[in-house]
Every structure is written in structure tokens, then in C-alpha cells.
Amino acid sequence: MRTSLFIKIFVGFWLVSIAVLGSWMLANQYFDDLPFLDQERHQHDGPPRRSILRLIYSLQNAPLGALPVIIESTSQEHHLRMWLLRRDGSDIRNLEVPPPVQALAGRLDRGNRKAFERTKEADLLGHLVYREDGILRLVIALPPPRYPLLGILGAKPGLRLLLAVLISGLVCYGLSRLVTSRLREMGRASRRLADGDLETRIRVSAQGGDETDALARDFNAMAAQLQARMQAQRRLLSDVSHELRSPLARLRVALALALDAPDKRQDYLERMERDTERLEELIGQLLSSQQDNIILDNHIDIVPLLQQLCDDASFEGGSAGKAVVLHSELEEALVASHSDLLQKCFDNMIRNALRHTAANTTVRVSLARDGALYRIIVEDRGPGVPEEELSRIFDEFYRVDTARTREGGGYGLGLTIARRAIMQHGGELRAENTGSGLRLIVILPAED
């Protein structure tokens, strides 16, 4: 049943209530109407059952001559032995009356209208029959019990109620287990996830189902995000360790050489200074990539900012015939910012494009307004990025060419810092291949 959990619970418990009440009413009707049931053996006090009452009523109101016919037909219909005795102890059908029957009939009087006796041959039930022409004594030899439990239930309404409660309890238990099975599965999955099993998932359909199915899908999405974040953290730790190991190793070698060769100490000290600066730059970029919760406390016009960055990049790329050109019809584009964060962001993007564009080509930077948003596009003429790795270029230390040197290719943190900065400004940064290079698209909210 794929529907709302509320509907499941409501309909389930409603049906259980109907089943309990209906079964109780039907059981009472069944036990009351079933003729000469075994409950007569277990109910010696109180009024006779409905089947016996109907027989007694017929015997009380039928003509005297019809009594043998009533007794005979009832005996044949229910396969019983019956005796209807006169005051003198003789049977109206002139049947032989066994001594146990005579003894039971003798116990019937006005103060004892009903009697029961258990003998070796049969269980005997006796009732007084009041007629205008005198009192008769009805004795019935009950047949051997076929279903003793039915007899006990028929005689004990409390037991019937207890059985109904037990059955309804079992039904409700099964319904509750069915409804909460997904929650139990989620509990087990949560414990496995807490124990470090990041592959934990709950089997659930991709769509549809009730609230627990939606919750299971949310759990799977959360587990996938957690796994991705944990893997990213492990990869970041590994990359940081790798990035720090190389300059530290060079520092150690340079220090040892400086101690062994005093005449070249100045050269080694200069190398150590460069490696120290690289370490400082790396640590600064790492801190920038992880910076969070900034306050946008000032405004910046990105038109002159982009123009200055494009001019600087064109000057640096001039020796290779590379140029960076800004295309924009806007005279002013104000956005909320924090310190020089946007400057570092666009500088990283433009320098990344300049690094990868081919010699004697131009990097195109465009700025346009679209309603309440600014759209900045940086497009190079480089090799682009493999489609399967396009979403990873914003990860820490990601490089398409893993063999690039640190000096020529940077640390792989520029786009990471840029994307985080854009997101902190309430914007969006994405990348796409153009067939002739890579295009970076920045969306920033305009500040009027």
C-alpha cells in the first residue's frame, strides 16, 4: 500500500476496530443460535441458551398431541436423544426411560428448573416445561463434544472477550511492525553509519511511497553527502601533506648544503627563502579556501576591477602572445563584498584562464546585467576539461594534468577559493566546455 503513512495508520486501526466489534457481534450471534452447543455443559447456572429456549417455548405452546412430533423431529434434526416426561415419570412417546434420566428428572422442581448430570454414557441436561395442562420434564442427552474449546467460549463471554483482545493485539502488532519496519531499518542504518560504514544505504524506490520512503531517500542522500565530504576531507589531508612535504624536503636539503658549503650559503639561503614563501602562500590559500561566515561590509564596482585585472593579465601574457580582453557595456556594477575577496576570486579565474589558453590567443571576459543579477564570463582557448571531471575542477588541489609542476601550475586551489568566495557573496560559479576551451560563468546579485 503506497500512500500516506497517516492514511495507513488510520485505515489500519479503523479496520482492526471494525474487525474486533464485528467478530464479537458475529460470535455472540453464532453461539446463541447454534443449537445445543457444548456451552450447555459449561453453563449450569442462569437461563438456558437460545436454542433450548426455542425448544421449550414450542413445547409450552404447542397442543399436547403435537409434542411427540416436536420431540421426534428435533431429535432427528440434531441427532439427539430426548425424553419428555410426565409427572408420573413416563415418556410421552412411551420410550423406555433410563435410570439416570429418571434420577435427573427427579431433581427438577419449581425451585430447580434446570439440572445437569454427567454420566458415563452421556451428559444429561434437564429443564422444566410449564404448560396449562401441567408440568413436563425435558431431558436431553447431549452429544459428545466435537469442539470443547467452542463450548467453553460459548459458556464464558469473558473468555470470548479475552480471545478477541488477543487476536486484535496480534493484528495490531503485525500492523505496527509493518508500519515501523522502515523506521527500524533506518535505525540500524544510522548505527552502521555512526560506526563508520559510509557505504550504508537503505533500499527504497526512487520515487513514490509514503513518508517513511521519503525519509529513507533523504537518509540515503545525507549518507551520500557525508561520504563525499569525508572522502573530500581525506583527500584534502592527503593533498595537503603531499604539498607540504616537497618544500619542507627542499628546505631540509638546502639547510644541510648550506651547512656543508659555507661559500654557497647565500644561494642556499635564497632558495630556502623562496620555499618558505611558497609554504606561506600555500598556507594562506588553504586558509582562504576554508574561510567561512564572512560579513559583506562594503561595496565594490567590478567594472574597473575586472578592467584592471585584465590589463595586468594581458601584460603578463604578452611574451607568449596571450591577451585578456574585457567586453562590457556597463559603466558601473556595484556588488556587496568583503575586503579584497572578490579581487582574489576574479584574479584566480583570469590567471587560470591565461595559464591554459593557447599561445597567440585571447581570453575573453564579459560582464552583463540580467535583472537583479550580474553575469561574468571568463572564456579561454585552451584544451578544456574532460566532461567526466568537469565537476571536480573546483575541488582542492585538483589538476587536469597531475604531472604539472608546482611552479608552473600552482597548487590547484585557485578555483576552489574562487567558488567559495562567489558562494559567500550569494552567487554561483560553474564551468562548461565550449569545444574550443573552458568557460567559467559567475552569477552575482546586483547591489542597487
N, C-alpha and C positions, 0 to 999 in steps of 0.2 A: 504494500500500500504506500505509494509515493505521494504524499500530501503533507499538509501541515502537521507538525507534532502536536499542536493543540487539538486539531481535529482527531488525530489518532487517539489521544488520551480521552477526549470527550466521548467519542463514539464507542471506544473500547469499554470504558466503565459504564456507559449507558447500557450497552448490550449485556454486560455482566449483571447489572441490576435487573434488567428485564428477564434475563435467564433465571436468576435466583427466584424472583417473585413468580414468574410463570411456572417454573418447575415445582415450587411449593404448592401453588394452587392446583396444578395437574396431579401432583402426588396425592394431595388430600382427596381430590375427586376420585382418583384411581382406587385408593384404599377404601374409601367409603362405598363405592359402587361395586367393587369386585366381590362376588358372592362367597360367603363362608370362607373367608381368607384365614390364614393361620393366626391373625391377630386375636381371634376369639380365644385362642389358647393362652394368650399372654395378658388378656384384659378380663379379669374375673369380676371386677367391680365396675359400677357405672352402667349406663344404658347400653343395650346391645347395638351392634353395628347396623348400618342402613339396610344391608341385605336381609339380616334376621328380622329387622323391624317390618320390612315389607311383607315377609312371610307371615309374621304374627298378625299384622293388620289384615291380611287376606283371610287368615283362619278365624279372626274375630268377627268379620263382617260377612263372610260367605254363608250361604244356607248350610244347615247341618249335613244334608245329603251330598254337598259338593266338597266337603272336607277330605274324604278319601282320594278324590280326584286330584285335589291340590297337592296333597302329600305325595301321591304317586308320581305326578308329573315333575314336581321339584326334585324328588329323589332320583328320577331317571335323568333329568337335565344335568344335575350336578354330581351324579354318581355317588349319592349319599344313602345312608340308611337312616330312616326316620320312624319315630313312633309317636303317635298322638294318643295319649292315654286318657280314659275316662276316670271318674272319681274312684271307681272300683279297681282300677289298675289294668283294665283290659284295653287293647288297642282297637281303634275304630275300624281298622282294616282286618281285624281278627288275626293279626300276626302274633307269633309267639314272642313274648317279652322276656328277654334275658334278665337274670337276677341283677346284674349291675345297673341295667336300665331301670328296673323296679326300685332299686335302692336309691338311685339319683332322683327319680320322680317322687319318692317319699320325702325327700328333703325339701321339696318345693311347697311353699305355703304362702299366705299373704305377707308374711314378714320376710320371706326369702323367695323372691320372684325369679331368681336366676341361680343356677348351680353348675358347677363344673367338676368333673371327676376324670382322673387319668387312670386308665386300666391297662392291662397287658395287651388286650385286643385293640382298643381304640380310645381316643379321648372323647368323653361324653359331655355334651352341653345341653342343659335343660332350661326351659322358660315356661312360665305360666301363661296361659291363653285365656283371657276373660271374655266370656260370651254371655248373652242374655239367658241362654238356657243352661248355664253352668260353667264351671271352670274346667279347662282341659290342661293337660301337661304335655308339652312338646319336648322330646328328647332327640337330639341329633348326634349321630356318631360321625365325628369329623374325620375326613380322610387323612392319610399320613401326610405330614408336611413335605411339600416339594421344595419350598424356599424358606427355610427357617428365618433367614435374615429379614425377608419381607414381612413375615409375621411379627417379628419384634418391632420393625419400623412402623408397621401399621398400628400396633398397640401403644407405641411410645412416641407421641408427637415431638417430645423434646429431642429424641434421637434423630427424628427426621430433620428437625431444625439444625442439630449439630452436623448432620451429614451435608445439609445444604451449605452451611457455613464453611465446612472443609472443602467442598467442591468449588465454591466461589473463591475461597482463598487460593486454591491451586490455579484456578483460571486467572485470577488477578496476579498471582506470582509469575505465571507464564507471560502475561501481557506486560508486566513491569520489566521482566527480563528482556523481552523483545524491544520495548521502547528504550531501555537504558543500555542495550548492548553496544551501541556506538559510543556512548559515554565511557563505558568500561574499556573499550578498545582504545579510546583516546587517552584514558588514564594510564594504561600500560605503555602506550607510545610516548607519553610525556615522561614517564620514568626512564624509558630507554634513552630518550633524547637528553634528559638530565644526566644520565650516566656517561654521556659522550658519544652515543651512537648517532651520528649526524645523518646517516642514511635512513633513519626511521621515517616511514611514511604509512599512512592509513589508506587501505584500499577503498576507494569511493569513486563513483561515476563522475565524469567531468562536469555534468550539469544535472539539474533536477533534484528530486528527493526532498526531504524535509529539512528542518532547521539543523538537525544533527549532521546531515550530509553537508550542508553549507559550512557548518563549524569544522567538519573534518577537512574540507577543502581549504579553509583558512589555516588550519593547523599545518597541512602539507605545504602551503605557500610560506608560512612562517618558518617551518623547518628548512625549506629550500633556501630562504634568505639567510637564515642563521648559518647554514652550511657554507653558503657563498661567502658570507662575512668572515667566518672562521678560516676558511681557506685563503681568503684575501689577506687576513692578518698573518697567517703563517707564511704566505708568500712574501708579504711586506717585510717580516722579520728576517727571512732568508735573504731577500734582496738587500736590505739594509746592511746585514752582516757582510754580504759579498762586497757591497760598495765601500764599506769602511775598511775592509781587510786590505785592499790594494794600496791606498795611500798610506796606511799605517805600516805596511810592509816596506814601502819605499822610504818612509821616514826612518825606519829602523836601519835599513841598508845604508842610507845616506849618513846617518849618525855614526855608524860603525866605520864607514870610509873616511869621514871627517876626522875621526879619532886616529885612524891609521895613517892618514896622509895630511899632515898639517899644512903642507904647501898648497893643497887644493881645497882647503877648508871653506874658503869663501864661496866656491862653486857649489859645494855640497850644502852650505847653509842657504844659498839662494834656492836650490831645489827643494830643500825642506820647507822654506817659506811658501813656495808655490803649492806644495802638497798640503800644507797647513791651511792655505787659503781655500783650496778645493774642499777640504774637510769642513771648513766653516761654511762655505757655500752650500754644501750638501746638507749639513745640519739645518741651516736656515731654510732651505727648500722643503725639507721634511717637516719642519715646524709649520711652514706656510700651508703645506698640503693637508695638515691635520687641524688647522685652526678652525674654530667653530664659534657660533654665537657672537658675531661681530655686531656693532652698532653703526648704522648708516647715519653718520652725524654731519655730513656736508654734501655739497652738490658739485658736480663736475661736468664741464662741457666736453663731450667726447669727440666733437668735430676737430678742434685744434689738437687734442690729444692724439687722435689717430693720424692726423697730418704730420705731427712731429715724429711719431714712431715710424711712419712710412718713409719719411725723409732720412731718418737715421739708418733704417734698414737698407735703403737704396744706396746710401753712401758705403755701407759695409759690403754690399754685394756687387759694387761697381767693378771690382777687379775681375769678377767672373762673368760680367755682362748681365748680372741679375738686377732687376729693378722692382720696386714696390710702389704701386700707384693707388691712390685713394679716389674713388668715384662717389660723390655725394652732392645733392642739390640743397642740402640743409645748411643754413647759416649757423644754427645753434641746435644742440641736442643735449639737454640737461638730464642727468640721472642722479639719483641718490647714491652716495658712495661712502667709503671709509678709507681715509688716508690715501695711500697710493696703490690700493689693492687692484683697482681696475687697470691702472697703468701696467702693473706687473702682468696682469692677465693678458691684455692685448699684446704686450711686448713678447710674452712667451709664444702666443699664437703666431704672430707675424714672423718672429725669428725661426720658429719651427717650419713655417711655410717657405721662408727664404732658404733654409738649410736643404730642403728636399726638392725645391723646384730645379728644373734643368738649367744648365748654363745658357745664357743669352735668351732667357725667358723673363716674363713679368708676373709678379704676384699681384693679383687684383684684390683690393679691399674696397667694399662698397658699404654705404650707410644709407638707410632709408627709414622712413616712419610709416607704420601700419597701424592707424588708430592710436591706441594708447601704448603702443609698443614700438621699440626701435629694433630694426633688423640689421645686424652687422655680419657681412660675409667675407671670409678670407679664403681665397682660392688660389692654389698653386698649380704648376705644370710639372708635377713630379710623377713618380711611379704609382702613387696611390697606396691603398692598404688592401690586403686580401679581404674579401667580403666576410669570411668566417671569423676574422679577427677585428672587424671594424668597431665592434662594441667594446673592445679591450684597450683601445688606444688611450683611454682616459685612466687606466689602472696605473698604480705606482710602478715605476721602473720598467714600464712596457717599452719594448723596442721591436720594430718590424725586423730590423737587421740586428740580431743578437751579437754579431761579430764586430759591430762598430766600437770604436774606442771611446773612452770617456771624454777625451779631449775633443774629438770631432763630433760626437753625438750627444753630449750632455748626459744627464743622469736619468732621463725618462720620467721626470717629474713635472715638466712644464705644462703639459696638457692637463695633468691631474690638478695642479694648482689653479689653472685657468677655469676648469669646470667647477671646482669647489667655490671659487670666487664668484662666478656667474650665478650659481645656485644661491649663495648667500645674499646676492643682490635681488633675489626673487626672479631670476631669469632662467634661461635654458641654453645649454650648449650641446650640439650634436654634430656628427660628421657623416659625410656621404661621399662616395666615389663619383667622379664626373666622367670617367673614361679617359680623361687627359690629365688627371691629377686628383687632389683631395680638396674637398670643400668643407670648411668649418662654418657653422651657422650659429650665431649668437642672438638670442632674444632677450631684450632688457625692457623693463617697464619705464615708460617716459615719466619725467617729473615736470609737471606744468607749473 
